[in-house]
Amino acid sequence: MARLWHTAILTKWKPIFEYIPIESQIEKFQEEYYDAIAKCHVNGESTIFIEFILSQIDKVLDDISKQVSEDNEQLSEHIKKMLDVMEYDIPYTSKSLMEKLELKSKEGFRRNYLRPAIEMNLIHMTIPDKPHSRNQRYVKV
């Protein structure tokens, strides 16, 4: 139950934690997990448990970072460039992205940058039901 709660709390803090397999990581180190809890009971404080959980989160994030790096090696230079100019959780218009990339051709931008990035789930539309809306924005995932 406690693991469910800390996952819920982390997810509320940063939604990305919904997709990070912390539970699986803890299962790999279950003996150390229970050892940290036991030490906390003896010491009367949670420091050891918090340090253990943070180290497990750090390990999971390192693994994810390595996977993303490997996946990025397979991306086209166009998509890499676009992802480099975008920040997470910031919505961009296609015009603003074209300006950042110093592009002039809308069709070239859509064909070489935008569509492939959407298909690979690297960016999302803010209004997916209306892909051609003038209010459409794109967010890096």
C-alpha positions as CSV (number, residue, x, y, z in Angstrom):
1,M,0.0,0.0,0.0
2,A,2.9,2.4,0.8
3,R,4.4,1.9,-2.6
4,L,1.1,2.7,-4.2
5,W,0.9,5.9,-2.2
6,H,4.4,7.1,-3.0
7,T,3.8,6.4,-6.7
8,A,0.5,8.4,-6.5
9,I,2.3,11.2,-4.7
10,L,5.1,11.3,-7.2
11,T,2.7,11.2,-10.1
12,K,0.7,14.1,-8.7
13,W,4.0,16.1,-8.3
14,K,5.3,15.2,-11.8
15,P,2.9,13.3,-14.1
16,I,5.9,11.5,-15.8
17,F,6.2,9.3,-12.7
18,E,3.0,7.5,-13.9
19,Y,5.2,5.9,-16.6
20,I,8.3,5.3,-14.6
21,P,8.5,1.7,-13.4
22,I,9.7,2.4,-9.9
23,E,7.6,-0.6,-8.5
24,S,9.6,-2.9,-10.8
25,Q,12.9,-1.5,-9.6
26,I,11.9,-1.9,-5.9
27,E,11.0,-5.5,-6.6
28,K,14.5,-6.1,-7.9
29,F,15.9,-4.8,-4.6
30,Q,13.2,-6.0,-2.3
31,E,15.6,-7.2,0.4
32,E,17.2,-3.8,0.5
33,Y,13.8,-2.2,0.5
34,Y,12.7,-4.0,3.6
35,D,16.1,-3.5,5.2
36,A,15.7,0.3,4.8
37,I,12.3,0.2,6.3
38,A,13.6,-1.9,9.3
39,K,16.4,0.6,9.9
40,C,14.0,3.5,9.8
41,H,11.9,1.8,12.5
42,V,15.0,1.3,14.7
43,N,16.3,4.9,14.1
44,G,12.9,6.5,14.4
45,E,13.3,8.5,11.3
46,S,12.7,8.0,7.5
47,T,16.1,9.2,6.1
48,I,17.4,5.8,5.1
49,F,14.2,4.9,3.4
50,I,14.0,8.2,1.5
51,E,17.6,7.8,0.4
52,F,16.9,4.2,-0.8
53,I,13.8,5.3,-2.8
54,L,15.7,8.2,-4.3
55,S,18.6,6.0,-5.3
56,Q,16.1,3.6,-7.0
57,I,14.4,6.4,-8.8
58,D,17.8,7.6,-9.9
59,K,18.7,4.2,-11.3
60,V,15.4,4.0,-13.2
61,L,15.9,7.4,-14.7
62,D,19.5,6.5,-15.7
63,D,18.1,3.4,-17.5
64,I,15.4,5.5,-19.2
65,S,18.0,8.1,-20.2
66,K,20.1,5.4,-21.8
67,Q,17.1,4.0,-23.7
68,V,16.2,7.5,-25.0
69,S,19.8,8.1,-26.1
70,E,19.8,4.8,-28.0
71,D,16.4,5.7,-29.6
72,N,17.7,9.2,-30.5
73,E,20.5,7.7,-32.5
74,Q,17.8,6.3,-34.8
75,L,16.1,9.7,-35.3
76,S,16.6,11.8,-38.4
77,E,18.6,14.9,-38.1
78,H,15.5,17.0,-38.8
79,I,13.6,15.5,-35.8
80,K,16.7,15.8,-33.6
81,K,17.0,19.5,-34.5
82,M,13.3,20.1,-33.7
83,L,13.4,18.3,-30.4
84,D,16.5,20.3,-29.5
85,V,14.7,23.6,-29.9
86,M,11.7,22.5,-28.0
87,E,11.3,22.5,-24.2
88,Y,9.1,20.1,-22.4
89,D,5.5,21.1,-21.5
90,I,5.7,24.3,-23.6
91,P,3.2,24.5,-26.4
92,Y,4.5,25.7,-29.8
93,T,2.7,26.8,-32.9
94,S,4.0,25.4,-36.2
95,K,5.0,29.0,-37.1
96,S,7.1,29.4,-33.9
97,L,8.8,26.1,-34.5
98,M,9.6,27.0,-38.1
99,E,11.1,30.3,-36.9
100,K,13.3,28.5,-34.3
101,L,14.4,26.1,-37.0
102,E,14.9,28.9,-39.6
103,L,12.6,27.2,-42.1
104,K,10.5,28.8,-44.8
105,S,8.6,25.9,-46.4
106,K,5.5,24.8,-44.4
107,E,5.1,21.6,-46.4
108,G,8.8,20.7,-45.9
109,F,8.4,21.4,-42.2
110,R,5.3,19.2,-42.0
111,R,6.8,16.4,-44.1
112,N,10.3,16.2,-42.6
113,Y,9.8,17.4,-39.0
114,L,6.3,17.6,-37.7
115,R,4.5,14.5,-39.0
116,P,7.4,12.1,-38.3
117,A,7.7,13.4,-34.7
118,I,4.0,13.0,-34.1
119,E,4.0,9.5,-35.6
120,M,6.9,8.5,-33.3
121,N,5.0,10.0,-30.3
122,L,7.8,12.5,-29.6
123,I,5.5,15.4,-29.7
124,H,1.7,15.7,-29.2
125,M,-0.9,18.0,-30.6
126,T,-2.8,20.1,-28.0
127,I,-6.0,19.7,-30.0
128,P,-5.7,16.2,-31.5
129,D,-9.4,16.2,-32.6
130,K,-8.7,19.2,-34.8
131,P,-5.3,18.8,-36.4
132,H,-5.8,21.7,-38.7
133,S,-7.1,24.2,-36.1
134,R,-5.4,27.6,-36.2
135,N,-5.1,27.2,-32.4
136,Q,-3.2,24.0,-32.7
137,R,0.0,23.7,-30.6
138,Y,2.7,21.1,-30.3
139,V,4.2,19.8,-27.1
140,K,7.4,17.8,-26.6
141,V,6.7,14.6,-24.8
